[in-house]
Amino acid sequence: MINIILLARFINKQSYKPAMDAEKIDLYDALSLILSAVDGRPNGKAVLQGLIYFCCRSVANIESVRFEPSYNGPYSERAIDVMYRMTSCGFLEHVTIRSSSYRIDYYELTKSGEHLAEDAKKLHGDDYSAICNIIDKCYAAIESPSAGPEAAEFREKKLLRIAKVHYLLRKFQTDSPDKISEYAKGYGWNMDSALVSGHLPLAMEFNECYAQTPDPWD
């Protein structure tokens, strides 16, 4: 049987130049490590998008990933494509919880995905520890005072706002709430200076405390 992940990795290395360094963590391993670190905590596509962004921007050994501004915040088409491929190949499971009044989506590793993550931990133990620290810090920042669908919406909005502030902080090299608020308008992100100020401390902490990967800005 063809190993789908190995085949996808080969295609990935042939399609994106420069070729990825052999010591780098590719996105398949990176996503398995991220979800292992999530460890069953609530997530959805938007929250996972934010977690992937912070891990890829803060762990130097993860392969270079380009993030571009979208309505919901920094977005990587490649990272989301890897997530969908791993889901279709049985390494991730997309779970939906429904009631008469709400729907909550989240992702988790299947048994095959857990095996992939365990193999990756053996190769990248120190990086996995860094990923765990980043994930824990993100969840501590977005802990919701409520439960149910309100909590899911709270987590999504808060994490993606922090990601937006972090993106602008790095791209424009400023920690001024007024300037970040002004730059945000160019991407359709409606964040006044007070809102930026409330999300700036964690964005700055990520910028100062973790290894920084290069940003291929336009």
C-alpha positions in Angstrom: 0.0 0.0 0.0 1.3 3.5 -0.9 2.2 5.6 2.1 0.1 8.7 1.3 2.0 11.0 3.6 5.4 10.0 2.1 3.9 10.6 -1.4 2.5 14.0 -0.4 5.8 15.0 1.1 7.6 14.1 -2.1 5.2 16.2 -4.2 5.6 19.0 -1.7 9.4 19.1 -2.0 9.1 19.0 -5.8 6.5 21.7 -6.0 7.9 24.3 -3.6 11.4 25.8 -4.0 13.8 26.2 -2.5 13.7 22.6 -1.4 13.0 22.1 2.3 16.0 21.4 4.5 16.1 17.7 5.6 16.2 18.8 9.2 13.1 20.9 9.0 9.7 19.7 10.3 7.4 19.3 7.3 3.8 20.4 7.7 2.4 16.9 8.0 4.6 16.3 11.1 4.0 19.8 12.3 0.2 19.5 12.2 0.3 16.1 13.9 2.5 17.6 16.7 0.2 20.7 17.0 -2.9 18.5 17.4 -1.1 16.2 19.9 -0.3 19.3 22.0 -3.9 20.5 21.8 -4.7 17.2 23.6 -8.4 17.2 23.1 -9.0 20.9 24.0 -11.8 22.6 22.0 -10.7 23.7 18.5 -12.3 24.4 15.1 -11.0 25.5 11.7 -10.5 29.1 12.8 -8.8 28.3 16.1 -6.6 25.7 14.5 -5.7 28.3 11.8 -4.5 30.6 14.6 -2.6 27.8 16.4 -0.9 26.8 13.1 0.0 30.4 12.5 1.7 30.9 15.9 3.5 27.6 15.9 4.8 28.1 12.3 5.9 31.7 13.1 7.5 30.8 16.5 9.2 27.4 16.0 12.2 28.0 13.7 12.5 24.3 12.7 9.1 24.1 11.0 9.4 24.4 7.3 8.8 27.9 5.9 5.1 28.6 5.4 3.7 31.7 3.7 0.8 33.4 5.5 -1.3 36.0 3.8 -4.0 38.3 5.3 -7.6 37.1 5.0 -10.8 38.2 6.6 -10.3 35.9 9.6 -6.6 36.7 10.0 -3.2 35.3 8.7 -4.0 32.4 6.4 -1.8 29.7 4.8 -3.4 27.9 1.9 -0.7 25.2 2.1 -1.3 24.5 5.8 -5.1 24.2 5.3 -4.5 22.0 2.2 -2.3 19.7 4.4 -5.0 19.6 7.0 -7.6 18.5 4.4 -5.2 15.9 2.9 -4.6 14.4 6.3 -8.3 14.3 7.0 -9.1 12.6 3.7 -6.3 10.1 4.3 -7.5 9.1 7.8 -4.8 10.9 9.9 -7.2 13.6 11.2 -10.9 13.4 12.0 -13.3 16.3 11.6 -15.9 16.0 14.4 -19.1 18.0 14.6 -21.3 18.4 17.6 -24.8 19.6 16.8 -27.9 20.5 18.8 -31.0 22.3 17.9 -29.4 25.7 18.6 -25.7 25.4 17.7 -22.9 23.5 15.9 -19.3 23.1 17.1 -16.6 21.7 14.9 -13.2 20.4 16.0 -10.3 18.3 14.7 -8.5 15.4 16.4 -5.9 12.8 15.5 -7.0 9.4 14.6 -5.0 6.3 15.7 -2.9 6.6 12.5 -2.4 10.3 13.2 -1.3 9.5 16.8 1.3 7.1 15.4 2.5 9.9 13.0 2.8 12.3 15.9 4.7 9.8 18.1 7.2 9.2 15.3 7.6 13.0 14.9 8.2 13.5 18.6 11.1 11.0 18.5 12.7 13.1 15.8 11.8 16.6 17.1 11.4 16.3 20.8 12.7 19.8 21.7 10.5 21.4 19.0 7.5 19.5 20.3 8.2 21.0 23.8 8.2 24.4 22.2 5.0 23.7 20.4 3.3 22.6 23.7 4.4 25.8 25.4 2.9 27.9 22.5 -0.4 25.9 22.5 -0.7 26.2 26.3 -0.1 29.9 26.1 -2.7 30.3 23.4 -5.3 28.4 25.3 -4.6 30.3 28.5 -5.2 33.5 26.6 -8.5 32.5 25.1 -10.1 30.7 28.0 -13.8 31.5 27.9 -15.9 32.5 30.9 -18.9 30.7 29.4 -19.6 27.4 27.7 -21.2 26.0 24.6 -21.3 27.9 21.3 -20.6 31.2 23.0 -17.3 29.8 24.2 -16.4 28.6 20.7 -17.1 32.0 19.2 -15.1 33.8 22.0 -12.1 31.6 21.5 -12.1 32.1 17.7 -12.5 35.8 17.8 -9.8 36.4 20.5 -7.1 34.1 19.1 -7.6 35.5 15.6 -7.4 39.1 16.9 -4.1 38.3 18.6 -2.9 36.7 15.4 -3.9 39.8 13.4 -2.1 42.1 15.8 1.0 39.9 15.7 1.0 39.8 11.9 0.8 43.7 11.7 3.3 44.1 14.5 5.9 42.0 12.6 5.1 43.3 9.1 5.2 47.0 9.9 7.7 46.8 12.8 5.6 48.9 15.2 4.0 48.3 18.6 1.9 51.5 18.4 -1.8 50.6 18.9 -2.8 53.6 16.8 -0.6 52.6 13.9 -1.5 49.0 14.0 -5.2 50.0 14.0 -4.6 52.1 11.0 -2.7 49.4 9.1 -5.4 46.9 9.9 -7.9 48.9 7.9 -5.9 48.1 4.8 -6.8 44.4 5.3 -10.4 45.0 6.2 -9.7 44.3 9.8 -11.8 46.5 12.0 -9.8 47.0 15.1 -9.7 50.3 17.0 -6.7 51.2 19.1 -8.4 50.1 22.3 -9.0 46.6 20.9 -5.5 46.4 19.6 -4.1 47.4 23.0 -6.1 44.6 24.7 -4.5 42.0 22.4 -1.1 43.5 22.0 0.7 42.0 25.1 0.5 38.4 24.0 1.4 39.3 20.4 4.5 41.1 21.7 5.4 38.2 23.9 5.3 35.8 21.0 7.4 38.3 19.0 10.0 38.6 21.8 10.2 35.3 23.5 10.2 32.7 20.7 12.5 31.9 17.8 11.4 34.0 14.8 11.0 32.6 11.4 11.5 34.8 8.3 8.4 36.4 6.9 8.2 36.5 3.0 6.2 39.7 2.7 4.9 40.9 -0.6 
